[in-house]
Amino acid sequence: MAEEQLVTFSLGSEEFGVDIMRVQEIIRIPPITRVPKAETYIEGVINLRGNVIPVISLRARFGMTPVEETDLSRIVVLQVQTKVFGVRVDAVTEVLRIDTEAIEPPPPIALGMDSQFIRGVGKIGERLLILLDLDHIMGGETSNVVGA
């Protein structure tokens, strides 16, 4: 039986998962330098061992209300194709394996979020895990398509 290994994290009461093969590392939140005229969901850039990488607020990207940073807040550093970027999350919860048969396509009304960000919903017992389509998280500023 095929399975996927995921890194899971929370934004408020929702739990999300991303493919562990795309996760470079998980770090505490360092100082973030704001970038003028960047999209509203781009918090700015950080210096990660000499590399400048953009940081996206997933809360802002998904239209959720902002919250204060806590001791559990983290940046998940991801690599998607040739791009490296960080996503700010409320907390990283666990690394888990899920059978591909337990993953369903996103519902037509995608949980109040833009469905382009969701590649499926994983069922783990009573829990539902929203699986993100990372190719669309960075969106317009990497593909130069406004609103992509």
Order of alpha helices (4+ residues) and beta strands (2+ residues): beta-beta-beta-beta-beta-alpha-beta-beta-beta-beta-beta-beta-alpha-alpha
